[in-house]
Amino acid sequence: MGLFERSWAALRSAVDGLAPEDFPAPSGCAGWLVRDLVCHLVIDAQDVLITLVTPAEAEPTRDAASYWDVSSEPPDGQDPLDALTVRLAAAYGDPALLRFHLDDVGSAAGRAARLADPRLRVATQGQVLTVGHFLDAYVLEWTLHHLDLVTHLPQVPGPPAEGLAASRRLLERIAGEDFPADLGDTETLLIGTGRRPATPAETTALGPLGERLPLFLS
C-alpha cells in the first residue's frame, strides 16, 4: 500500500514539475506525446477510483502478476481508448488544465488507496482480485509510465528506486524467470517491456529469456 502511494506521488510530482514546452515532447510510449501520457494517467487514476469502490464477493481470479495480459506483439494503435486519449489530451489546450486535472483526480486516487482494506476483493475488467494485488499491479503501471515520461526529458526526476525494484520483481513473476542480476532494474523494465532493444551484450546476458522478449503488457 505504501509503495503504491510513494510511486504514484513521485509520478504526479514529476508531472507537476513539467514546463509547458515539455508537454508536446515525445514520450516513451510509441506514438504518444507527453501530454497524451499525462491524459492516460488521468484515466488510470479514474480506474483506480472506480475499482476501489467496486467490491466483489467471488474468489479472486487474478493476482498482481496475472492481472496483466501479455502479448508478444506491440499495440497496433487501433484500440479505441488509445485514440480517444490522444484526442482528449489535445482538447485540453492549456497544459495547466491537464496538470490540474491529474492532481485533482490523482490525489483522490491516492487517498482512496490509503483508506482501502488490502484484503478487500474488488472487480475490474471482468476479473476479481484483492485490493492489495490490484495496487501492487499499479506500482508497475506507475513505474513504467514514469520511465515513459522521462525518456526524452532527462531533467525530470525518474521513479524511486524502491518502485523500480518492486516492478522488476513483478515483471520477473510475469515472465516466469529472473532477469540477469547484473542487468539494472531500469534496463530490465525497459528491455523486458519493449521500450528499448537490448544491446548485443545484454542479449548475450539474457540468453534464452531474450528470445521471449519483449513482453507487451496491457
Secondary structure, 3 states (H helix, E strand, C coil): CHHHHHHHHHHHHHHHCCCHHHCCCECCCCCCEHHHHHHHHHHHHHHHHHHHCCECCCCCCCCCCCCCCEECCCCCCCCHHHHHHHHHHHHHCCHHHHHHHHHHHHHHHHHHHHHCCCCCEEEECCEEEEHHHHHHHHHHHHHHHHHHHHCCCCCCCCCCHHHHHHHHHHHHHHHCCCCCCCCCHHHHHHHHCCCCCCCHHHHHHHHHHHHHCCCEEC
